[in-house]
Amino acid sequence: MRAADSLVAKLCLALVLVFPLSSLEGLAEKASPRAGREAGCSERISLAEFTALLDSHDVVVIDVRDPAAYWQAHLPSALSIPVDLVESSAPAFATSDISVVIYGDDPSGEASLRAASALRRRGVAQAQALTGGFQRWVAEGRVVVTQPGEQS
């Protein structure tokens, strides 16, 4: 199992089964912030850079769209964490040097950029917003998951 898959499984378990949201908020307050930015790690990541990152590194992908939109179609291995809950999920990522890429629905990428900034404030130095988001991913003909376990 890849490190990203293990981290994703742990995060899902923590978010869904173990911690009520109020507990996550308390953990976020205690998270030790790292430098908010690493050299060479910008707040946005292009589709080409993201694709290369997927091929060469462990990456956690976060979908900040409405959960109904996520269940309709999402990027392979993406977690659904609504934008207003992203900051409180930071402790799950703050202790790891894994890359976190966030995408949303809006072409401007404002929601994913806000989420990436929130994670960076909480010590997740390698949090980046995917330029163009879900719409660009689909427009480029990339694979999406349309049913649990099915890709198109």
C-alpha positions in Angstrom: 0.0 0.0 0.0 1.4 3.4 -1.0 1.9 5.9 1.8 -0.8 8.2 0.3 -3.3 5.4 0.3 -2.5 4.6 4.0 -2.8 8.3 4.9 -6.1 8.6 3.0 -7.4 5.5 4.8 -6.3 6.9 8.2 -7.8 10.3 7.4 -11.2 8.8 6.4 -11.3 6.7 9.5 -10.5 9.7 11.7 -13.0 12.0 10.0 -15.8 9.6 9.7 -15.6 7.1 12.6 -13.3 8.3 15.3 -13.5 12.1 15.8 -16.6 14.2 15.9 -16.0 17.5 14.1 -15.7 19.4 17.4 -12.7 17.1 18.3 -11.0 17.9 15.0 -11.3 21.6 15.6 -9.6 21.2 19.0 -6.8 19.2 17.4 -6.3 21.9 14.8 -5.8 24.4 17.5 -3.0 22.2 19.0 -1.3 21.4 15.6 2.3 22.6 15.5 2.6 24.9 12.5 5.5 24.3 10.2 6.8 27.0 7.9 3.8 27.8 5.8 5.7 27.5 2.6 8.5 25.5 1.3 10.9 26.9 -1.3 9.6 26.2 -4.8 6.1 25.2 -3.6 3.5 27.7 -4.8 -0.1 28.0 -3.8 -1.3 26.8 -7.2 -0.4 23.8 -9.2 -1.0 23.4 -13.0 -2.7 20.4 -14.4 0.6 19.3 -16.1 2.5 19.7 -12.8 -0.2 17.8 -10.9 -0.1 14.9 -13.4 3.7 14.7 -13.0 3.3 14.8 -9.2 0.8 12.0 -9.3 3.2 9.9 -11.3 6.2 10.5 -9.1 5.0 11.1 -5.5 2.5 10.2 -2.9 -0.3 12.8 -3.1 -3.5 13.3 -1.2 -6.2 14.8 -3.4 -9.0 16.7 -1.7 -12.3 17.6 -3.5 -13.8 20.7 -1.8 -17.0 20.6 -3.9 -20.4 19.8 -2.5 -20.5 16.2 -1.5 -23.3 15.5 -4.0 -21.1 16.7 -6.8 -18.3 14.5 -5.5 -20.5 11.4 -5.5 -21.5 12.2 -9.1 -17.9 12.3 -10.3 -14.5 13.0 -8.8 -10.8 12.5 -9.5 -9.5 9.0 -8.7 -8.5 8.6 -5.0 -9.9 12.0 -4.1 -11.3 12.6 -0.6 -14.4 14.6 -0.2 -13.9 17.3 2.4 -16.2 20.3 2.0 -14.3 23.6 1.9 -15.6 24.7 5.3 -14.2 21.6 6.9 -10.7 21.6 5.3 -9.0 23.7 8.0 -10.2 21.4 10.8 -8.8 18.4 8.9 -5.2 19.9 8.9 -3.9 17.8 11.8 -4.2 14.7 9.7 -1.8 16.2 7.2 0.4 18.5 9.3 2.7 15.7 10.5 3.4 14.5 7.0 5.6 15.9 4.2 3.1 14.5 1.7 1.8 16.7 -1.0 -1.8 17.8 -0.8 -3.7 19.0 -3.9 -7.1 20.5 -3.6 -9.7 21.1 -6.4 -13.1 22.6 -6.6 -15.8 23.5 -9.2 -15.2 27.1 -9.8 -12.9 27.9 -12.8 -11.2 30.7 -10.9 -10.2 28.1 -8.2 -11.1 30.5 -5.4 -12.5 27.8 -3.1 -9.6 25.4 -3.5 -7.1 28.3 -3.1 -8.9 29.3 0.2 -8.7 25.7 1.3 -5.0 25.4 0.4 -4.3 28.7 2.3 -6.1 27.4 5.3 -4.1 24.2 5.4 -0.8 26.2 4.9 -1.8 28.4 7.9 -2.2 25.1 9.9 1.3 23.8 9.0 0.6 21.8 5.8 3.4 23.4 3.7 2.8 21.4 0.6 -0.9 22.2 0.1 -1.7 23.5 -3.4 -4.9 24.4 -5.4 -5.3 22.8 -8.8 -5.6 25.4 -11.4 -8.8 25.0 -13.4 -10.1 22.5 -10.9 -12.5 19.7 -11.8 -13.8 21.4 -14.9 -10.4 21.6 -16.5 -9.6 18.0 -15.5 -12.8 16.8 -17.3 -12.2 19.2 -20.3 -8.8 17.6 -20.8 -10.5 14.2 -21.0 -8.9 12.9 -17.8 -10.3 9.9 -15.9 -13.0 10.5 -13.3 -14.7 8.1 -10.9 -18.5 8.1 -11.5 -19.6 5.3 -9.2 -17.7 3.8 -6.2 -14.9 1.7 -7.8 -15.8 2.7 -11.4 -13.7 5.0 -13.6 -14.6 6.6 -16.9 
